[in-house]
Amino acid sequence: MSPAHDRPADLLEQALASRDDWLGRALSTEPADRPAAEAAITGLYRLLGAPPPRFVWVPSPGAAIGHLDDDRIDVRNLPPRGDGPLPVRLADRMMELRHRLRDRIVRRPNRQGLQRRGDPRVALDDVLDRALGEAVRATVHENVGGPLRAVFAQAGGSFTWYGQHDAAWLTAFDVRRRLGLLRTSPGEDAELDLWAAVARSCGWWWPRDGTCVVAERPVEVHTEPVPGSELGVLRLHHGDGFAVRYSDGWGVHAWHGTRVPDWVMTDPTPERIRQAVNVEVRRCAIERIGWDVYIDQAGLTLVSTASDPGNPGCELRLYSLPPSLLAAPSRVLLAVNGSVERDGHRRRYGLGVPGDIDDPVAAAGWSYGLTASQYARLQRRT
């Protein structure tokens, strides 16, 4: 453990290295370490006074559902704290630990006095909150775990622990205590070690009275940096298949962070795009095949072009939709994003506009609630 009085710059360097190690665990596609996972989970059972469970290993969260159908937990009618089935008691214990440690960070002794004196440790705390908390939570819990939880819930999934994805909350506590920046008792250390061991050794898991279902980790995880993120946040993206895939074929597709159905990758035809209810899914499907290809295949007719006053050097192109694709709005304005992507290019995107607009500048203004003349006077947009 590093002493808390190390220089803030040194502590930050160590913290970021430990954070990256945790991110690697959270996104790992290595086979589960079954003995380590079972030992740690058994330890958590013992904290509740429960005997070791019978372990059932499954290839994916989707495969776990069949083992959980008869044991659903109604989270709206939970018993009093400390009572009820094992999953509820385990959840109570985990949340108590998290709240206790978080309060200790937020209510750090002498923080206000240190802040008044401009002590660099206060700035370090703030940086660690963002780097260990916000960045890891955004990547692991929201951008990777979120789409998987949505697919799991749609399939009828139940009350879940997230194994490797629990790095979203574990990272901040584990890194701080190892650097001597978080005071913990021997009992808290032992409990945190068990949660960390589970997260480092397996995928999602479902503890029950007498039985514990545990999923293997995925075999593929594809991510990309979120454009403009100063914290190194990642999001799911893969243009040629699953963004996250498990060995049994369960997983999720994602296009630049947006969860999409499989047809967006396998068969993004104009007809499928037209029938898609979700506008973000339509956008992703068009980007998947490319606007030039979509315009040709869908039979869009160019109405007019104009220079984009809000994006110098770029062009606005207004298209009308053919009768087979007619739906309000019945015209599409193709524009170029004012912000440059990480790879240096600017993404093109389409905006639906009313069918009675013939001027691309007026169409661009309409999308902002402006007239054509008002839009023409704008500075560069983003």
Secondary structure by P-SEA (a helix, b strand, c coil): cccccccaaaaaaaaaaaaaaaaaaaacccccaaaaaaaaaaaaaaaacccccccccccccccccccccccccccccccccccccaaaaaaaaaaaaaaaaaaaaaaccaaaaaaaaccaaaaaaaaaaaaccaaaaaccccaaaaaaaaaaaaaccccccccccccccaaaaaaaaaaccccccaaaaaaaaaaaaaaacccbbbbcccbbbbbccccbbbbbcccccccbbbbbbbccccccccccccbbbbcccccccccccccccaaaaaacccaaaaaaaaaaccaaaaaaaacccccccccccccccbbbbbbbbcccccccccbbbbbbbcccccccbbbbbbbbbccccccaaaaaaaaacccaaaaaaccccc
